[in-house]
Amino acid sequence: GYPERRGHAGPGHDPALRDLGSGTGGSEVPSLEEYEDLCSLSTLTEDTILAALRQRFYKHNIYTYASGILVAINPFKFLPIYNPKYVKMYNNQPLGKLSPHIFAVADVAYHTMLKKQENQCVVISGESGSGKTQSTNFLIHCLTALSQKGRSSGVERTILGAGPVLEVRG
Ligand SMILES: Nc1ncnc2c1ncn2[C@@H]1O[C@H](COP(=O)(O)OP(=O)(O)OP(=O)(O)O)[C@@H](O)[C@H]1O
């Protein structure tokens, strides 16, 4: 499990990341039924999983963990959760300590690579239009931001530029 996993998240946790982009100004009381990790659900059925994801999505929390897997629901609109502040916030944090986020996955892959000196792999799957390319871009953005070299060498632009070519080639 996660070293500092919160599991069932109640009100008052991690105020910096609660209900991002919901426009409620934080005045809305978070529901006790809001789970950041689907493994914390007491009853695990398709219905309870979808209900938990739906409830989070309505509050603009598009990311939810299923243990070490990140479930992302395409919001089809801009959410202000990808700026450098968030790269910094997730830097060197154990998975599950902060709210679920694609930057948390990137950060864990990056730091595990450094620690173990082994290549890491992030598998992104989903149906067409679900946000795989966008998620890949966010991952690369975070990885290059975490790497000092990435910032000066323009490697993010180079990798992102290669994406469409690779997609065309299947
Ligand atoms: N996290 C996100 N925030 C905002 N918009 C998003 C996000 N993820 C996806 N989108 C929107 O959804 C659209 C489709 O996403 P994307 O192209 O990443 O899907 P895909 O899974 O790669 O699709 P395909 O398999 O057809 O290539 C994007 O152009 C973008 O407008």
The ligand as an SDF file (V2000), in Angstrom:
LIG
                    3D

 31 33  0  0  0  0  0  0  0  0999 V2000
   -6.8050   16.3590  -18.8260 N   0  0  0  0  0  0  0  0  0  0  0  0
   -7.4770   16.9960  -19.7780 C   0  0  0  0  0  0  0  0  0  0  0  0
   -7.8660   18.2750  -19.5910 N   0  0  0  0  0  0  0  0  0  0  0  0
   -8.5420   18.9490  -20.5450 C   0  0  0  0  0  0  0  0  0  0  0  0
   -8.9020   18.4290  -21.7370 N   0  0  0  0  0  0  0  0  0  0  0  0
   -8.5420   17.1610  -21.9800 C   0  0  0  0  0  0  0  0  0  0  0  0
   -7.8130   16.3680  -21.0340 C   0  0  0  0  0  0  0  0  0  0  0  0
   -7.6030   15.1470  -21.5710 N   0  0  0  0  0  0  0  0  0  0  0  0
   -8.1660   15.1770  -22.7840 C   0  0  0  0  0  0  0  0  0  0  0  0
   -8.7230   16.3840  -23.0470 N   0  0  0  0  0  0  0  0  0  0  0  0
   -9.4420   16.7890  -24.2680 C   0  0  0  0  0  0  0  0  0  0  0  0
   -9.8990   15.6360  -24.9610 O   0  0  0  0  0  0  0  0  0  0  0  0
   -9.4090   15.6280  -26.2870 C   0  0  0  0  0  0  0  0  0  0  0  0
   -9.0830   14.2120  -26.6880 C   0  0  0  0  0  0  0  0  0  0  0  0
   -7.9920   13.7500  -25.9090 O   0  0  0  0  0  0  0  0  0  0  0  0
   -6.7810   12.9270  -26.5300 P   0  0  0  0  0  0  0  0  0  0  0  0
   -6.4610   13.3990  -27.9040 O   0  0  0  0  0  0  0  0  0  0  0  0
   -5.6530   12.9580  -25.5380 O   0  0  0  0  0  0  0  0  0  0  0  0
   -7.4340   11.4670  -26.6060 O   0  0  0  0  0  0  0  0  0  0  0  0
   -6.7610   10.1120  -27.0600 P   0  0  0  0  0  0  0  0  0  0  0  0
   -7.1290    9.0930  -26.0350 O   0  0  0  0  0  0  0  0  0  0  0  0
   -5.2990   10.3030  -27.3170 O   0  0  0  0  0  0  0  0  0  0  0  0
   -7.5460    9.8310  -28.4100 O   0  0  0  0  0  0  0  0  0  0  0  0
   -7.1460    8.8780  -29.6420 P   0  0  0  0  0  0  0  0  0  0  0  0
   -7.0020    7.4820  -29.0820 O   0  0  0  0  0  0  0  0  0  0  0  0
   -8.3160    9.0000  -30.5590 O   0  0  0  0  0  0  0  0  0  0  0  0
   -5.8520    9.4310  -30.1990 O   0  0  0  0  0  0  0  0  0  0  0  0
   -8.2010   16.5640  -26.2810 C   0  0  0  0  0  0  0  0  0  0  0  0
   -8.0160   17.1820  -27.5210 O   0  0  0  0  0  0  0  0  0  0  0  0
   -8.5590   17.5690  -25.2300 C   0  0  0  0  0  0  0  0  0  0  0  0
   -9.3590   18.5810  -25.7950 O   0  0  0  0  0  0  0  0  0  0  0  0
  1  2  1  0
  2  3  1  0
  2  7  2  0
  3  4  2  0
  4  5  1  0
  5  6  2  0
  6  7  1  0
  6 10  1  0
  7  8  1  0
  8  9  2  0
  9 10  1  0
 10 11  1  0
 11 12  1  0
 11 30  1  0
 12 13  1  0
 13 14  1  0
 13 28  1  0
 14 15  1  0
 15 16  1  0
 16 17  2  0
 16 18  1  0
 16 19  1  0
 19 20  1  0
 20 21  2  0
 20 22  1  0
 20 23  1  0
 23 24  1  0
 24 25  2  0
 24 26  1  0
 24 27  1  0
 28 29  1  0
 28 30  1  0
 30 31  1  0
M  END
$$$$
